[in-house]
Amino acid sequence: MSRLTRDLSAALPTLTKLVFSQPVDRTEAQKVSVRPVFGRGGRSFQAELLRGDKAFHENLAEDALPAYVRDNLDGRYRQVLLVSEEGSSQYVLRQNGDYKKTGSGAGVPRPGEGHDRGKTYILREGEAIPALVDLGVFTADYRIVKARYEKYRQINRFVELVDQAFAGSTRRDITILDFGCGKSYLTFILYYYFAVKRGLAVKIIGYDLKEDVVEHCNAIARKYGYDGLRFVHADVSRDALYDEKVDMVVSLHACDTATDYALHYAISKGAEYIFSVPCCQHEINSSIRRGGELDIFLRHGIVKERMAALLTDSIRTLILEDMGYSVDVIEFTDFSDSPKNLMLRAKKTGKRSTRGREQAAALAAQYGFTQTLLRLCAEGE
Ligand SMILES: C[S@@+](CC[C@H](N)C(=O)[O-])C[C@H]1O[C@@H](n2cnc3c(N)ncnc32)[C@H](O)[C@@H]1O
């Protein structure tokens, strides 16, 4: 029995998350995430397999998970994250096919327990937000679907950060673009927050590559008479987007460089607010070469990947500042919930500079990497 299967069996009773990433063989799913689901029959697990831009799901009885992992995943992925209520552990695959534990951290309580108990959310459980029922986040009586608790927490946190930025605002209308809206939990919630809670005249457009998801979201928006909310099937890296005045641009885990297109569009439209939670920052990681003092970060895959992600977001921040924005980099969720946990929150100031871009361009030349926001801004000059 491998170390991972052993640790998994021990953590099984309180397991909250298990994630396999970086497949050894490219034909495997890029990522497999397993989470507990709580139904009438009690606790079971759902595995989500990400292949291209599609997600496939497999449901597993609680006691079937160790065998499923042993037969399908163990030894086939370079990185594993295992989270239970007792603690979280990270593993990397070694040459001999077994896993080495490389890090550990605090546990994550079960939905509705632990440090979240009693927290007052802006969007409270029990609040009648019917679109959230259609999206599977709330039950018909507006209770949180346990399996969607993390998503509920994320969108609440997002709205909380938006709410802080709008404290004292007297604006009466707002136009928002959401890049890579996916199933659009956030997009619906932003609409609800601005239109229902704040009473603004709201226009929101969510863009996504997935046509079926876009159609589904448009149907829900129509069903609830959310006239100002619509979804458009588009590739944000090349299609023409909304060309009138834009006040705010958001992106939540828009894949890789889709975040750069969101930031660039926001800058080019002079949007007043930007809220962006990046993810899968692959671009620098796959293009950076040795070239100087940063080489010490390039010796180990995991360190390189994390450094490249932080470098990506640091460059984005520098560019936003150059282009006339003040930027906060905020911890969006607990690292143990998701390693994609930084938000770039920017507000337009209009004070422009070129220093940040020069610094970033010098680094890109020295280490041979490409960075889409840097390139887009250079092309626009
Ligand atoms: C990880 S999902 C996040 C979805 C949603 N924002 C959320 O947090 O629930 C990323 C989404 O970005 C979309 N996406 C990626 N690249 C895109 C592009 N170039 N244009 C439009 N959508 C894109 C994907 O189709 C996917 O639905």
The ligand as a Tripos MOL2 file, in Angstrom:
@<TRIPOS>MOLECULE
LIG
   27    29     1     0     0
SMALL
NO_CHARGES

@<TRIPOS>ATOM
      1 C1        -12.4480   27.7620  -13.4020 C.3       1 LIG1
      2 S1        -13.7940   28.3500  -14.3180 S.3       1 LIG1
      3 C2        -14.3770   29.6390  -13.2850 C.3       1 LIG1
      4 C3        -15.8150   29.9470  -13.5010 C.3       1 LIG1
      5 C4        -16.4380   30.9810  -12.5740 C.3       1 LIG1
      6 N1        -15.8390   32.2770  -12.7410 N.3       1 LIG1
      7 C5        -16.3890   30.5300  -11.1350 C.2       1 LIG1
      8 O1        -15.4710   30.9330  -10.4410 O.co2     1 LIG1
      9 O2        -17.2200   29.7140  -10.7550 O.co2     1 LIG1
     10 C6        -13.0040   29.2480  -15.6360 C.3       1 LIG1
     11 C7        -13.9280   29.6120  -16.7510 C.3       1 LIG1
     12 O3        -13.2410   30.4680  -17.6660 O.3       1 LIG1
     13 C8        -13.6810   30.1580  -18.9720 C.3       1 LIG1
     14 N2        -12.6600   30.6250  -19.9310 N.ar      1 LIG1
     15 C9        -11.3590   30.2540  -20.0180 C.ar      1 LIG1
     16 N3        -10.7580   30.8850  -21.0370 N.ar      1 LIG1
     17 C10       -11.6910   31.6830  -21.6130 C.ar      1 LIG1
     18 C11       -11.6890   32.5650  -22.7290 C.ar      1 LIG1
     19 N4        -10.5830   32.7540  -23.4420 N.pl3     1 LIG1
     20 N5        -12.8220   33.2170  -23.0380 N.ar      1 LIG1
     21 C12       -13.9580   33.0130  -22.3050 C.ar      1 LIG1
     22 N6        -14.0230   32.1940  -21.2430 N.ar      1 LIG1
     23 C13       -12.9110   31.5290  -20.9070 C.ar      1 LIG1
     24 C14       -13.8380   28.6480  -18.9480 C.3       1 LIG1
     25 O4        -14.6980   28.1880  -19.9660 O.3       1 LIG1
     26 C15       -14.3960   28.4210  -17.5460 C.3       1 LIG1
     27 O5        -15.7920   28.3610  -17.5260 O.3       1 LIG1
@<TRIPOS>BOND
     1     1     2 1
     2     2     3 1
     3     2    10 1
     4     3     4 1
     5     4     5 1
     6     5     6 1
     7     5     7 1
     8     7     8 2
     9     7     9 1
    10    10    11 1
    11    11    12 1
    12    11    26 1
    13    12    13 1
    14    13    14 1
    15    13    24 1
    16    14    15 ar
    17    14    23 ar
    18    15    16 ar
    19    16    17 ar
    20    17    18 ar
    21    17    23 ar
    22    18    19 1
    23    18    20 ar
    24    20    21 ar
    25    21    22 ar
    26    22    23 ar
    27    24    25 1
    28    24    26 1
    29    26    27 1
@<TRIPOS>SUBSTRUCTURE
     1 LIG1         1 GROUP 0 **** ****
